[in-house]
Amino acid sequence: MDIRQLRYFMAIVEARSFSRAAEQLHVAQPALSQHVLAMEAELGVPLLHRGARGVAPTEEGLRLLDRARLIDAQLAALHDHVRGREAQPSGEVRFGMPGTVSEQLGVPLIETARRQYPEVRIRIAEAMSGFVLGWLREGTVDIAMLYNVADEKGLAMHQALTEEIRLFGRPGMEGAPSGAEVSLETALGLPLIVPSPSHGLRNLIDAGALSIGRHVAPAIEIDSYRQIKRLAVRGLAFGLLPAMAIDQEVRDGTFRSWSISGPTLVRRIFLGYRTDRPLSAAARAVGQLSWTILRDMVHTGAWDAVWTDRDDLRF
């Protein structure tokens, strides 16, 4: 068994398909199948469940996957160490992000990285924050942006920014607060469009309601920020979203928004990575670059949030 076979195996598991992995690797699908069969024969155990819906690792396959990722990371770190940190970073970086972060950060990160680190390839994987956290724990991604993460064993978490959750609605809606601020209790009494209970933002709203002895009884539940805004602009109900998500609509007068008090609702964004394996030079470079871009977006007002006091981040 060699590193090439291990990388093939990782690609198959991540793609959950021999055909998709073959396309990504530019390797013939029968050749990938033969490599996996050879690995299973050498180890004496099945590594993949093969089914109509694709492939999934067996229990033995999961153990191999974890060790393969560690070996791959250590090999990348060995190359970085031998060449010296001042060498130009190269290789692929798998970066997990919630969709709302990717919308703001993805394009400027890729554009800037292509100029500064032309030999680095960034693969951005989007999902809700809870799924991204799972990817980071499993090693499916190298680094990740996450929302409201508690202390996680085996993970380093650096808080980047804090953003306010605001009430918003179409101007002139019945029941709209008269001032610039509204209490959480009053906001919860309005017809609301919010994400479903499986969503991280909904968990935050539910926790705020629980802290004042209330519960959320929404008029409409839908997880997509875009759909929440589309429903709100039709005047069906008020919404609760991060200030960044409605900033443009507030600026152009489509929505009016209100700060929430007693208690305030805020969401924190963290940059995270695993501490049980070394990060490649490429992952360190991309992580630091993403930190710098986020900081500049907050300082220039492109992202309506409060920046952490830590301007520089060193891995």
Beta strands, then each sheet from edge to edge (+ up, - down):
strand 1: 48-51
strand 2: 54-57
strand 3: 91-97
strand 4: 120-126
strand 5: 143-147
strand 6: 155-169
strand 7: 181-183
strand 8: 192-194
strand 9: 220-221
strand 10: 238-242
strand 11: 256-261
strand 12: 266-274
strand 13: 306-307
sheet 1: 1+ 2-
sheet 2: 4+ 3+ 5+ 12- 6+ 10- 8- 9-
sheet 3: 4+ 3+ 5+ 12- 6+ 11- 7-
sheet 4: 4+ 3+ 5+ 12- 6+ 13-
end
